[in-house]
């Protein structure tokens, strides 16, 4: 998972440099990226990246695989949160921008 964390930290550092309201944070004990105090992306314990795209996001209409993020054993997935696997890591930076755009509007 070392490569995943390095990539995540590079993406986060770029955003912090560009956007004054982007900061580091935590989500479920994992490293996260916040905008104005709200988490919009983080790295999951299994090394995938998780993005807040909102409840209206339809993963079926995307040209990549995003699955609803469900860290719970006995509950449903977190509404509006989607996980994108490391094999699709070339998309992580652009998807982080999409999640940032979403959180800025909401």
DSSP file (Angstrom, degrees, kcal/mol; ACC not computed):
  #  RESIDUE AA STRUCTURE BP1 BP2  ACC     N-H-->O    O-->H-N    N-H-->O    O-->H-N    TCO  KAPPA ALPHA  PHI   PSI    X-CA   Y-CA   Z-CA
    1    1 A X     >        0   0    0      0, 0.0     4,-2.1     0, 0.0     5,-0.2   0.000 360.0 360.0 360.0   0.2    0.0    0.0    0.0
    2    2 A X  H  >  +     0   0    0      1,-0.2     4,-2.2     2,-0.2     5,-0.2   0.907 360.0  50.5 -61.5 -43.2    3.1    2.2    0.0
    3    3 A X  H  > S+     0   0    0      1,-0.2     4,-2.4     2,-0.2    -1,-0.2   0.895 109.2  52.1 -62.8 -40.1    2.6    3.3   -3.6
    4    4 A X  H  > S+     0   0    0      1,-0.2     4,-2.7     2,-0.2    -1,-0.2   0.927 110.3  47.4 -62.3 -45.9   -1.0    4.2   -3.0
    5    5 A X  H  X S+     0   0    0     -4,-2.1     4,-2.8     2,-0.2    -1,-0.2   0.899 111.0  51.5 -64.4 -40.5   -0.2    6.4    0.0
    6    6 A X  H  X S+     0   0    0     -4,-2.2     4,-2.1     2,-0.2    -1,-0.2   0.939 112.2  46.0 -62.1 -46.6    2.6    8.2   -1.9
    7    7 A X  H  X S+     0   0    0     -4,-2.4     4,-2.4     2,-0.2    -2,-0.2   0.929 112.7  50.5 -62.0 -45.6    0.3    9.0   -4.8
    8    8 A X  H  X S+     0   0    0     -4,-2.7     4,-2.7     1,-0.2    -2,-0.2   0.929 110.6  49.3 -57.1 -46.8   -2.4   10.1   -2.4
    9    9 A X  H  X S+     0   0    0     -4,-2.8     4,-2.4     1,-0.2    -1,-0.2   0.854 109.9  51.4 -64.6 -34.9    0.0   12.4   -0.6
   10   10 A X  H  X S+     0   0    0     -4,-2.1     4,-2.1     2,-0.2    -1,-0.2   0.926 111.3  47.2 -65.9 -44.8    1.2   13.9   -3.8
   11   11 A X  H  X S+     0   0    0     -4,-2.4     4,-2.0     1,-0.2    -2,-0.2   0.928 114.0  47.9 -61.4 -45.6   -2.3   14.7   -5.0
   12   12 A X  H  X S+     0   0    0     -4,-2.7     4,-2.5     1,-0.2    -2,-0.2   0.910 109.7  51.8 -63.6 -43.1   -3.1   16.2   -1.6
   13   13 A X  H  X S+     0   0    0     -4,-2.4     4,-1.9     1,-0.2    -1,-0.2   0.900 108.6  51.5 -62.0 -41.1    0.0   18.3   -1.5
   14   14 A X  H  X S+     0   0    0     -4,-2.1     4,-1.8     1,-0.2    -1,-0.2   0.921 112.0  46.6 -60.5 -44.4   -0.8   19.7   -5.0
   15   15 A X  H  X S+     0   0    0     -4,-2.0     4,-3.2     1,-0.2     7,-0.3   0.899 109.3  52.9 -67.3 -40.3   -4.3   20.7   -4.0
   16   16 A X  H  < S+     0   0    0     -4,-2.5    -1,-0.2     1,-0.2    -2,-0.2   0.881 110.4  49.5 -61.7 -37.3   -3.1   22.3   -0.7
   17   17 A X  H  < S+     0   0    0     -4,-1.9    -1,-0.2    -5,-0.2    -2,-0.2   0.875 119.3  36.9 -68.0 -38.0   -0.7   24.4   -2.7
   18   18 A X  H  < S+     0   0    0     -4,-1.8     2,-0.5     1,-0.2    -2,-0.2   0.838 115.3  51.1 -84.2 -36.3   -3.4   25.5   -5.2
   19   19 A X    ><  -     0   0    0     -4,-3.2     3,-1.3    -5,-0.2    -1,-0.2  -0.911  63.9-155.6-115.5 119.9   -6.5   25.9   -3.0
   20   20 A X  T 3  S+     0   0    0     -2,-0.5    -1,-0.1     1,-0.3    -4,-0.1   0.763  94.6  49.7 -68.1 -23.9   -6.3   28.0    0.1
   21   21 A X  T 3  S+     0   0    0      2,-0.0    15,-2.6    15,-0.0     2,-0.5   0.391  87.2 102.1 -95.2   3.6   -9.2   26.2    1.8
   22   22 A X  E <   +A   35   0A   0     -3,-1.3     2,-0.3    -7,-0.3    13,-0.2  -0.760  47.9 160.6 -89.7 131.0   -7.9   22.6    1.2
   23   23 A X  E     -A   34   0A   0     11,-2.1    11,-2.9    -2,-0.5     2,-0.1  -0.847  40.7 -91.1-138.9 172.7   -6.2   21.0    4.2
   24   24 A X  E     +A   33   0A   0     -2,-0.3     2,-0.3     9,-0.2     9,-0.2  -0.451  52.3 149.6 -80.3 162.0   -5.2   17.6    5.5
   25   25 A X  E     -A   32   0A   0      7,-1.4     7,-2.4    -2,-0.1     2,-0.3  -0.944  37.7-100.1-169.5-169.8   -7.6   15.6    7.7
   26   26 A X  E     -A   31   0A   0     -2,-0.3     2,-0.3     5,-0.2     5,-0.2  -0.969  19.1-176.3-131.9 146.7   -8.8   12.2    8.8
   27   27 A X  E >  S-A   30   0A   0      3,-2.1     3,-1.9    -2,-0.3    16,-0.1  -0.931  82.3 -17.0-141.8 117.4  -11.8   10.1    7.8
   28   28 A X  T 3  S-     0   0    0     -2,-0.3     3,-0.1     1,-0.3    -1,-0.0   0.895 127.6 -55.1  53.1  43.6  -12.3    6.8    9.6
   29   29 A X  T 3  S+     0   0    0      1,-0.2     2,-0.3    16,-0.0    -1,-0.3   0.536 116.9 114.8  67.9   9.7   -8.7    7.0   10.9
   30   30 A X  E <  S-A   27   0A   0     -3,-1.9    -3,-2.1     1,-0.1    -1,-0.2  -0.744  78.4 -91.6-106.2 157.1   -7.4    7.3    7.3
   31   31 A X  E     +A   26   0A   0     -2,-0.3    12,-2.0    -5,-0.2     2,-0.3  -0.426  54.8 179.8 -65.2 138.0   -5.6   10.2    5.7
   32   32 A X  E     -AB  25  42A   0     -7,-2.4    -7,-1.4    10,-0.2     2,-0.4  -0.844  30.0-126.1-137.7 170.3   -8.1   12.6    4.0
   33   33 A X  E     -AB  24  41A   0      8,-3.0     7,-2.6    -2,-0.3     8,-1.2  -0.989  29.2-165.2-121.1 129.8   -8.4   15.8    2.1
   34   34 A X  E     -AB  23  39A   0    -11,-2.9   -11,-2.1    -2,-0.4     2,-0.5  -0.846  14.4-158.1-116.9 151.0  -10.7   18.5    3.3
   35   35 A X  E >  S-AB  22  38A   0      3,-2.7     3,-2.0    -2,-0.3   -13,-0.2  -0.987  84.5 -19.3-124.5 119.9  -12.2   21.6    1.8
   36   36 A X  T 3  S-     0   0    0    -15,-2.6   -14,-0.1    -2,-0.5    -1,-0.1   0.864 132.3 -47.3  52.0  39.9  -13.3   24.3    4.3
   37   37 A X  T 3  S+     0   0    0    -16,-0.4     2,-0.5     1,-0.2    -1,-0.3   0.380 116.9 110.3  88.0  -3.2  -13.4   21.7    7.0
   38   38 A X  E <   -B   35   0A   0     -3,-2.0    -3,-2.7   -13,-0.0     2,-0.2  -0.914  66.4-127.4-111.8 128.1  -15.3   19.0    5.1
   39   39 A X  E     +B   34   0A   0     -2,-0.5    -5,-0.2    -5,-0.3     3,-0.1  -0.492  33.8 164.0 -69.8 134.9  -13.7   15.8    3.9
   40   40 A X  E     +     0   0A   0     -7,-2.6    12,-2.4     1,-0.4     2,-0.3   0.449  64.8  18.4-128.3  -8.7  -14.2   15.1    0.2
   41   41 A X  E     +BC  33  51A   0     -8,-1.2    -8,-3.0    10,-0.2    -1,-0.4  -0.970  61.1 162.3-159.2 147.0  -11.5   12.4   -0.5
   42   42 A X  E     -BC  32  50A   0      8,-2.2     8,-3.4    -2,-0.3     2,-0.5  -0.981  38.5-105.6-158.4 166.7   -9.5    9.9    1.4
   43   43 A X  E     - C   0  49A   0    -12,-2.0     6,-0.2    -2,-0.3   -12,-0.2  -0.865  37.9-134.4-100.0 128.0   -7.5    6.7    1.1
   44   44 A X    >   -     0   0    0      4,-3.3     3,-2.0    -2,-0.5   -13,-0.1  -0.270  25.3-104.7 -78.1 166.8   -9.2    3.6    2.4
   45   45 A X  T 3  S+     0   0    0      1,-0.3    -1,-0.1     2,-0.1    -2,-0.0   0.745 121.2  56.4 -63.4 -22.7   -7.5    1.0    4.5
   46   46 A X  T 3  S-     0   0    0      2,-0.1    -1,-0.3   -45,-0.0     3,-0.1   0.334 123.0-102.3 -93.3   8.4   -7.3   -1.3    1.5
   47   47 A X  S <  S+     0   0    0     -3,-2.0     2,-0.2     1,-0.3    -2,-0.1   0.613  81.5 123.0  87.5  12.5   -5.4    1.3   -0.5
   48   48 A X        -     0   0    0     37,-0.1    -4,-3.3    38,-0.1     2,-0.4  -0.645  61.9-115.1 -98.1 163.4   -8.2    2.5   -2.8
   49   49 A X  E     -CD  43  84A   0     35,-2.2    35,-3.2    -6,-0.2     2,-0.4  -0.828  23.8-155.2-102.2 140.9   -9.2    6.1   -3.0
   50   50 A X  E     -CD  42  83A   0     -8,-3.4    -8,-2.2    -2,-0.4     2,-0.3  -0.945  10.7-169.1-119.2 133.7  -12.7    7.2   -1.9
   51   51 A X  E     -CD  41  82A   0     31,-3.0    31,-2.7    -2,-0.4     2,-0.9  -0.919  24.6-130.1-125.4 145.2  -14.5   10.3   -3.2
   52   52 A X  E     + D   0  81A   0    -12,-2.4    29,-0.2    -2,-0.3    51,-0.2  -0.843  40.0 154.4 -93.6 105.3  -17.6   12.2   -2.2
   53   53 A X        -     0   0    0     27,-2.1    28,-0.2    -2,-0.9     3,-0.2   0.486  52.0-115.3-106.4  -9.2  -19.5   12.6   -5.4
   54   54 A X    >   -     0   0    0     26,-1.9     3,-1.3     1,-0.2    26,-0.3  -0.055  30.6 -72.4  94.3 164.1  -22.9   13.0   -3.8
   55   55 A X  T 3  S+     0   0    0      1,-0.3    -1,-0.2    24,-0.2    25,-0.1   0.741 125.4  60.6 -67.7 -24.5  -26.1   11.0   -3.8
   56   56 A X  T 3  S+     0   0    0     -3,-0.2    -1,-0.3    24,-0.1     2,-0.2   0.532  77.6 112.5 -81.7  -5.5  -27.0   11.9   -7.4
   57   57 A X    <   -     0   0    0     -3,-1.3     2,-0.6     1,-0.1    23,-0.1  -0.491  53.5-157.7 -71.0 132.1  -23.8   10.3   -8.8
   58   58 A X    >   -     0   0    0     -2,-0.2     3,-1.6     1,-0.1     4,-0.2  -0.910   8.4-168.0-114.0 104.7  -24.5    7.3  -11.0
   59   59 A X  G >  S+     0   0    0     -2,-0.6     3,-1.3     1,-0.3     5,-0.2   0.759  83.9  68.7 -63.9 -22.6  -21.4    5.0  -11.2
   60   60 A X  G 3  S+     0   0    0      1,-0.2    -1,-0.3    -3,-0.1    -3,-0.0   0.732  95.8  54.4 -67.7 -21.4  -23.1    3.1  -14.1
   61   61 A X  G <  S+     0   0    0     -3,-1.6    -1,-0.2     2,-0.0     2,-0.2   0.394  91.3  96.2 -93.7   3.6  -22.7    6.1  -16.4
   62   62 A X  S <  S-     0   0    0     -3,-1.3     4,-0.1     2,-0.2    -3,-0.0  -0.560  74.0-133.7 -93.7 157.0  -19.0    6.5  -15.9
   63   63 A X  S    S+     0   0    0     -2,-0.2     2,-0.3     2,-0.1    -1,-0.1   0.117  91.2  54.5 -95.4  22.1  -16.2    5.1  -18.1
   64   64 A X  S    S-     0   0    0     -5,-0.2     2,-0.7     2,-0.0    -2,-0.2  -0.916  96.2 -95.1-141.6 167.8  -14.4    3.8  -15.0
   65   65 A X        +     0   0    0     -2,-0.3    20,-0.5    20,-0.1     2,-0.4  -0.792  43.7 167.2 -95.9 116.0  -15.4    1.5  -12.1
   66   66 A X        -     0   0    0     -2,-0.7     2,-0.4    -7,-0.2    18,-0.2  -0.996  13.9-165.0-123.6 129.8  -16.6    3.3   -9.0
   67   67 A X  E     -E   83   0A   0     16,-2.3    16,-3.4    -2,-0.4    -2,-0.0  -0.897  32.7 -96.6-115.9 145.3  -18.3    1.3   -6.3
   68   68 A X  E     -E   82   0A   0     -2,-0.4     2,-0.6    14,-0.2    14,-0.3  -0.339  46.4-116.6 -55.7 135.1  -20.4    2.6   -3.4
   69   69 A X        +     0   0    0     12,-2.4     9,-2.8     9,-0.4     2,-0.4  -0.660  39.7 172.6 -83.5 119.8  -18.1    2.8   -0.4
   70   70 A X        +     0   0    0     -2,-0.6     7,-0.1     7,-0.3    -1,-0.0  -0.834  13.9 163.2-130.8  95.3  -19.2    0.5    2.4
   71   71 A X        +     0   0    0     -2,-0.4     2,-0.2     5,-0.1    -1,-0.1   0.467  54.6  93.3 -86.7  -0.4  -16.8    0.1    5.3
   72   72 A X        -     0   0    0      4,-0.2     6,-0.0     1,-0.1    -2,-0.0  -0.610  60.6-154.5 -98.8 152.3  -19.5   -1.4    7.6
   73   73 A X  S    S+     0   0    0     -2,-0.2    -1,-0.1     1,-0.1    -3,-0.0   0.821  97.0  25.4 -86.8 -35.8  -20.4   -5.0    8.2
   74   74 A X  S    S+     0   0    0      2,-0.1     2,-0.3     0, 0.0    -1,-0.1   0.181 113.9  64.6-119.9  17.2  -24.0   -4.5    9.2
   75   75 A X  S    S-     0   0    0      1,-0.1    -3,-0.1     3,-0.0     3,-0.1  -0.820  80.8 -99.4-131.0 170.9  -25.0   -1.3    7.4
   76   76 A X        -     0   0    0     -2,-0.3    -4,-0.2     1,-0.2    -5,-0.1  -0.236  56.6 -70.0 -80.4 178.3  -25.4    0.0    3.9
   77   77 A X        -     0   0    0     -7,-0.1     2,-0.4     1,-0.1    -7,-0.3  -0.204  57.6 -89.3 -67.0 160.5  -22.8    2.0    2.1
   78   78 A X    >   -     0   0    0     -9,-2.8     3,-1.8     1,-0.1    -9,-0.4  -0.598  52.7-110.6 -69.2 123.5  -22.0    5.7    2.9
   79   79 A X  T 3  S+     0   0    0     -2,-0.4   -24,-0.2     1,-0.3   -25,-0.1  -0.358  96.3   6.9 -62.1 126.3  -24.4    7.7    0.9
   80   80 A X  T 3  S+     0   0    0    -26,-0.3   -27,-2.1     1,-0.2   -26,-1.9   0.421 100.5 115.7  85.9  -1.3  -22.6    9.7   -1.9
   81   81 A X  E <   -D   52   0A   0     -3,-1.8   -12,-2.4   -29,-0.2     2,-0.4  -0.870  41.3-174.1-107.5 134.9  -19.2    8.1   -1.3
   82   82 A X  E     -DE  51  68A   0    -31,-2.7   -31,-3.0    -2,-0.4     2,-0.4  -0.980  15.1-140.6-134.3 141.7  -17.6    6.0   -4.0
   83   83 A X  E     -DE  50  67A   0    -16,-3.4   -16,-2.3    -2,-0.4     2,-0.5  -0.824   9.8-166.4-104.4 135.2  -14.4    4.0   -4.1
   84   84 A X  E     -D   49   0A   0    -35,-3.2   -35,-2.2    -2,-0.4   -18,-0.1  -0.988  25.4-123.9-122.2 124.6  -12.0    3.8   -7.1
   85   85 A X    >   -     0   0    0     -2,-0.5     3,-1.5   -20,-0.5   -37,-0.1  -0.119  18.6-111.4 -70.4 160.5   -9.4    1.0   -7.0
   86   86 A X  G >  S+     0   0    0      1,-0.3     3,-2.6     2,-0.2     4,-0.2   0.836 112.1  68.9 -61.4 -35.5   -5.7    1.4   -7.2
   87   87 A X  G 3  S+     0   0    0      1,-0.3    -1,-0.3     2,-0.1     3,-0.2   0.730 103.3  48.0 -58.0 -16.1   -5.5   -0.2  -10.7
   88   88 A X  G X  S+     0   0    0     -3,-1.5     3,-2.5     1,-0.1     4,-0.4   0.039  74.8 127.4-105.0  24.6   -7.3    2.9  -11.9
   89   89 A X  G X   +     0   0    0     -3,-2.6     3,-1.1     1,-0.3     4,-0.5   0.700  56.6  74.2 -59.9 -21.1   -4.9    5.3  -10.0
   90   90 A X  G 3  S+     0   0    0      1,-0.3     4,-0.3    -3,-0.2    -1,-0.3   0.715  98.7  49.6 -64.7 -16.2   -4.2    7.3  -13.2
   91   91 A X  G <> S+     0   0    0     -3,-2.5     4,-2.6     1,-0.1     5,-0.3   0.592  85.0  91.1 -92.7 -13.6   -7.7    8.8  -12.6
   92   92 A X  H <> S+     0   0    0     -3,-1.1     4,-2.2    -4,-0.4     5,-0.2   0.862  84.3  49.6 -55.9 -42.9   -7.3    9.6   -9.0
   93   93 A X  H  > S+     0   0    0     -4,-0.5     4,-1.7     1,-0.2    -1,-0.2   0.936 114.6  43.4 -66.0 -45.2   -6.0   13.2   -9.5
   94   94 A X  H  > S+     0   0    0     -4,-0.3     4,-1.9     1,-0.2    -1,-0.2   0.873 114.0  51.6 -68.2 -35.2   -8.8   14.2  -11.9
   95   95 A X  H  X S+     0   0    0     -4,-2.6     4,-2.5     2,-0.2    -1,-0.2   0.844 105.4  55.7 -69.4 -32.3  -11.4   12.5   -9.7
   96   96 A X  H  X S+     0   0    0     -4,-2.2     4,-2.3    -5,-0.3    -1,-0.2   0.899 107.1  50.4 -63.4 -39.9  -10.1   14.4   -6.7
   97   97 A X  H  X S+     0   0    0     -4,-1.7     4,-2.5     2,-0.2    -2,-0.2   0.902 109.5  50.9 -63.2 -40.9  -10.8   17.6   -8.7
   98   98 A X  H  X S+     0   0    0     -4,-1.9     4,-2.3     2,-0.2    -2,-0.2   0.919 110.6  48.2 -62.2 -43.7  -14.3   16.4   -9.4
   99   99 A X  H  X S+     0   0    0     -4,-2.5     4,-2.4     2,-0.2    -1,-0.2   0.883 110.6  52.0 -65.4 -37.7  -14.9   15.7   -5.8
  100  100 A X  H  X S+     0   0    0     -4,-2.3     4,-2.2     2,-0.2    -2,-0.2   0.923 109.2  49.9 -63.2 -44.4  -13.6   19.1   -4.8
  101  101 A X  H  X S+     0   0    0     -4,-2.5     4,-1.4     1,-0.2    -2,-0.2   0.912 110.7  50.7 -59.7 -42.6  -15.9   20.7   -7.4
  102  102 A X  H  X S+     0   0    0     -4,-2.3     4,-0.8     1,-0.2     3,-0.4   0.942 111.0  46.6 -61.4 -47.6  -18.8   18.8   -5.9
  103  103 A X  H  < S+     0   0    0     -4,-2.4     3,-0.4     1,-0.2    -1,-0.2   0.836 107.9  56.9 -68.6 -31.0  -18.0   19.9   -2.3
  104  104 A X  H  < S+     0   0    0     -4,-2.2    -1,-0.2     1,-0.2    -2,-0.2   0.841 109.1  46.9 -65.8 -31.7  -17.6   23.5   -3.3
  105  105 A X  H  <        0   0    0     -4,-1.4    -1,-0.2    -3,-0.4    -2,-0.2   0.625 360.0 360.0 -84.6 -13.6  -21.1   23.5   -4.8
  106  106 A X     <        0   0    0     -4,-0.8    -2,-0.2    -3,-0.4    -1,-0.2   0.417 360.0 360.0-119.6 360.0  -22.7   21.9   -1.8
